[in-house]
Amino acid sequence: MKNIILILFIVSISLPAFAQNPSIKVLDTDFSKGRLTNQQTITLQDVAKFHGHLCDGLAVGFLGLREALYKLYPDTITDRTNTRIISKSSPCLTDIAIYLTGARYQFNTFYVSDSIKYAFIVQRTDNNKTYGVKLKAGVKPPAIDSLGALANKGKLEACKIDILHQLENNFTQQLLKSNPKEIFIIEEIKNYTWQPTLQNIFMKTDILEIPVKLSIVFRFKVSSAFRSKLSTPFRSKLSTC
């Protein structure tokens, strides 16, 4: 009896740690000119290192896209050489899209569009099977979007930035404890035509407190409107309580 109790205790303390770092198995080539034999496991924490931090948007993207990839590859693991994706312009979602699928714009397997009604549209290139994925309405606390919109405009004071941070952290934990099948909508899109477009007008909303002089490190063109968002007066509103 004591052994059973000990086992249950060990399992109970192990499960939350496992749930905090969801994963997906993917298939890649084994070297630059290699065969398609390299099986890897990607975790949410792996993507967080690529993205720069863990946040609710990253969790939404990882859990939702993973469900769509399970639909695309029901009998095998995700083939990252056979997958292309469209993402909304959120920094979190675009990083998830690239990292989980291996897609890249220069190879005609990735582009960004805010005109889609999903967070992602993901497609197999071998049979054109396509799915759209998005979070169900009512799952995300509305305060996160309303406060986030104010922050993007430079109209949220520092103390409320801290409140927004805590709201996002709480939502991240809620997501990681939820059953993804219950909080996402996964829809097959019949006869979807891949029509990539290139745009570089989207705002990177997770760097609003970085001075404009550092924008050079991002290696892309920053519009004048975006530069104004990063100006010193804007940053002063976000500095301290």
C-alpha positions as CSV (number, residue, x, y, z in Angstrom):
1,M,0.0,0.0,0.0
2,K,2.8,2.4,0.9
3,N,4.5,1.7,-2.5
4,I,1.3,2.5,-4.3
5,I,0.9,5.8,-2.4
6,L,4.6,6.6,-3.2
7,I,4.1,5.9,-6.9
8,L,0.9,8.0,-7.1
9,F,2.8,10.9,-5.3
10,I,5.7,10.7,-7.8
11,V,3.3,10.7,-10.7
12,S,1.3,13.6,-9.3
13,I,4.4,15.8,-9.0
14,S,5.7,14.8,-12.4
15,L,2.7,15.5,-14.5
16,P,2.6,19.3,-14.1
17,A,6.3,19.5,-15.1
18,F,5.5,17.5,-18.2
19,A,2.5,19.6,-19.1
20,Q,4.5,22.8,-18.8
21,N,6.7,21.8,-21.8
22,P,4.5,20.2,-24.6
23,S,6.4,18.6,-27.5
24,I,6.0,17.4,-31.0
25,K,8.0,14.9,-33.1
26,V,9.2,16.0,-36.5
27,L,11.1,14.5,-39.4
28,D,14.0,16.2,-41.2
29,T,17.0,15.3,-43.4
30,D,20.1,13.9,-41.7
31,F,22.6,16.4,-43.3
32,S,22.8,19.1,-46.0
33,K,22.2,16.6,-48.8
34,G,20.8,13.9,-46.6
35,R,18.1,11.3,-46.4
36,L,14.7,11.9,-44.7
37,T,15.6,9.9,-41.6
38,N,16.3,12.5,-38.8
39,Q,13.6,12.3,-36.2
40,Q,13.6,15.0,-33.6
41,T,11.5,16.3,-30.7
42,I,10.7,20.0,-30.5
43,T,9.4,21.4,-27.2
44,L,7.7,24.7,-26.3
45,Q,10.9,25.6,-24.4
46,D,13.0,25.1,-27.5
47,V,10.8,27.6,-29.4
48,A,10.9,30.0,-26.4
49,K,14.7,30.2,-26.8
50,F,14.3,31.0,-30.4
51,H,11.6,33.5,-29.7
52,G,13.3,35.1,-26.7
53,H,10.7,34.4,-24.0
54,L,7.8,32.2,-23.1
55,C,4.4,33.9,-23.4
56,D,0.7,33.2,-24.0
57,G,1.0,33.8,-27.7
58,L,3.7,31.3,-28.0
59,A,1.7,28.7,-26.1
60,V,-1.4,29.4,-28.2
61,G,0.6,29.0,-31.4
62,F,2.4,25.8,-30.3
63,L,-0.6,24.0,-29.0
64,G,-2.9,25.0,-31.8
65,L,-0.5,24.3,-34.6
66,R,0.5,21.0,-33.1
67,E,-3.2,19.9,-33.3
68,A,-3.4,21.0,-36.9
69,L,-0.2,19.1,-37.8
70,Y,-1.6,16.0,-36.1
71,K,-4.5,16.3,-38.6
72,L,-2.2,16.8,-41.5
73,Y,-0.1,13.7,-40.6
74,P,-2.5,11.4,-38.8
75,D,-0.4,8.2,-39.4
76,T,3.1,9.6,-39.1
77,I,5.2,12.3,-37.6
78,T,5.3,15.8,-39.1
79,D,7.5,16.0,-42.2
80,R,9.2,19.5,-42.1
81,T,10.3,19.1,-45.7
82,N,6.7,18.7,-46.9
83,T,4.9,21.4,-45.0
84,R,4.1,25.0,-45.8
85,I,2.2,27.6,-43.7
86,I,0.6,31.0,-43.5
87,S,0.6,32.8,-40.2
88,K,-0.9,36.0,-38.9
89,S,1.6,38.6,-38.1
90,S,2.0,38.2,-34.4
91,P,5.7,37.8,-33.5
92,C,4.7,34.7,-31.4
93,L,2.7,33.0,-34.1
94,T,5.2,33.6,-36.9
95,D,8.1,32.2,-34.8
96,I,6.0,29.1,-34.0
97,A,5.0,28.7,-37.7
98,I,8.7,28.7,-38.8
99,Y,10.1,26.6,-36.0
100,L,7.5,23.8,-36.0
101,T,7.1,23.4,-39.7
102,G,10.6,24.4,-41.0
103,A,8.9,26.6,-43.5
104,R,10.7,29.7,-45.0
105,Y,9.6,32.5,-47.3
106,Q,12.6,32.1,-49.6
107,F,11.6,28.5,-50.3
108,N,7.9,29.4,-51.0
109,T,6.7,27.6,-47.9
110,F,5.9,30.5,-45.5
111,Y,4.3,33.9,-45.6
112,V,2.4,36.2,-43.4
113,S,-1.1,37.6,-43.8
114,D,-3.6,39.2,-41.4
115,S,-6.4,38.7,-43.9
116,I,-6.9,35.0,-43.0
117,K,-9.6,34.1,-40.5
118,Y,-7.3,31.7,-38.7
119,A,-4.1,32.0,-36.6
120,F,-2.5,29.6,-39.1
121,I,-3.3,27.9,-42.4
122,V,-1.0,24.9,-42.8
123,Q,-0.7,22.7,-45.9
124,R,1.0,19.5,-47.0
125,T,2.9,20.0,-50.3
126,D,2.5,16.4,-51.5
127,N,-1.3,16.2,-51.5
128,N,-2.4,19.9,-50.7
129,K,-4.4,18.8,-47.7
130,T,-5.0,22.0,-45.7
131,Y,-6.2,23.0,-42.3
132,G,-6.9,26.2,-40.5
133,V,-6.5,26.6,-36.8
134,K,-7.6,29.2,-34.3
135,L,-8.4,29.6,-30.6
136,K,-12.1,29.3,-29.7
137,A,-13.9,32.5,-28.8
138,G,-14.1,33.2,-25.1
139,V,-11.0,31.2,-24.2
140,K,-8.6,34.2,-24.0
141,P,-9.3,36.8,-21.4
142,P,-10.5,40.0,-23.2
143,A,-8.4,42.2,-20.9
144,I,-5.2,40.8,-22.6
145,D,-6.2,42.1,-26.0
146,S,-7.6,45.4,-24.8
147,L,-4.5,46.2,-22.7
148,G,-2.2,44.9,-25.4
149,A,-3.8,47.2,-27.9
150,L,-3.2,50.2,-25.7
151,A,0.4,49.1,-25.2
152,N,1.0,48.9,-28.9
153,K,-0.2,52.5,-29.2
154,G,2.0,53.7,-26.4
155,K,-1.0,54.5,-24.2
156,L,-0.4,52.0,-21.4
157,E,1.4,53.2,-18.3
158,A,4.2,51.1,-16.7
159,C,2.1,49.7,-13.8
160,K,-0.5,48.4,-16.2
161,I,2.2,46.9,-18.3
162,D,3.0,44.8,-15.2
163,I,-0.6,43.8,-14.9
164,L,-0.7,42.8,-18.5
165,H,2.4,40.7,-18.0
166,Q,0.8,38.9,-15.1
167,L,-2.5,38.3,-17.0
168,E,-0.5,36.8,-19.9
169,N,1.5,34.6,-17.5
170,N,-1.7,33.3,-15.9
171,F,-3.3,32.6,-19.3
172,T,-0.2,30.7,-20.4
173,Q,-0.5,28.5,-17.3
174,Q,-4.2,28.0,-18.1
175,L,-3.4,27.0,-21.7
176,L,-0.7,24.5,-20.6
177,K,-3.2,22.8,-18.2
178,S,-6.0,22.7,-20.8
179,N,-6.9,20.0,-23.4
180,P,-6.0,21.5,-26.7
181,K,-8.8,19.6,-28.4
182,E,-11.3,21.5,-26.3
183,I,-10.0,25.1,-26.9
184,F,-9.0,25.1,-30.6
185,I,-11.0,25.0,-33.8
186,I,-9.3,22.9,-36.5
187,E,-11.0,23.1,-39.9
188,E,-10.1,21.4,-43.1
189,I,-10.0,23.8,-46.0
190,K,-10.9,22.1,-49.3
191,N,-9.1,23.1,-52.6
192,Y,-7.0,25.7,-51.0
193,T,-4.7,27.6,-53.4
194,W,-1.3,28.6,-52.2
195,Q,-0.7,32.3,-53.2
196,P,2.3,33.7,-51.3
197,T,2.8,37.4,-50.9
198,L,5.7,39.3,-49.4
199,Q,5.0,42.2,-46.9
200,N,7.3,43.8,-44.4
201,I,4.9,46.3,-42.9
202,F,4.0,44.4,-39.7
203,M,4.8,45.8,-36.3
204,K,6.9,43.6,-34.0
205,T,4.9,44.2,-30.9
206,D,7.1,42.4,-28.4
207,I,10.0,45.0,-28.7
208,L,8.2,48.2,-28.0
209,E,10.6,49.2,-25.1
210,I,13.8,48.8,-27.3
211,P,15.3,52.1,-28.5
212,V,15.0,52.8,-32.2
213,K,18.8,52.9,-32.6
214,L,18.8,49.1,-31.9
215,S,16.5,48.4,-34.8
216,I,19.5,47.7,-37.0
217,V,20.0,44.4,-35.3
218,F,16.8,43.0,-36.7
219,R,18.1,43.1,-40.3
220,F,14.9,44.2,-41.9
221,K,13.4,47.5,-43.1
222,V,11.7,49.4,-40.3
223,S,8.9,51.7,-41.5
224,S,8.8,55.3,-40.4
225,A,5.5,54.6,-38.6
226,F,7.1,51.8,-36.7
227,R,10.2,53.9,-35.8
228,S,7.8,56.5,-34.3
229,K,6.4,53.8,-32.1
230,L,9.9,53.2,-30.7
231,S,10.7,56.8,-30.1
232,T,12.0,58.1,-26.7
233,P,8.7,59.8,-25.7
234,F,6.9,56.5,-26.3
235,R,9.4,54.5,-24.3
236,S,9.2,57.0,-21.4
237,K,5.6,56.0,-20.8
238,L,6.6,52.4,-20.3
239,S,9.7,52.9,-18.1
240,T,8.6,52.8,-14.4
241,C,5.5,53.0,-12.2
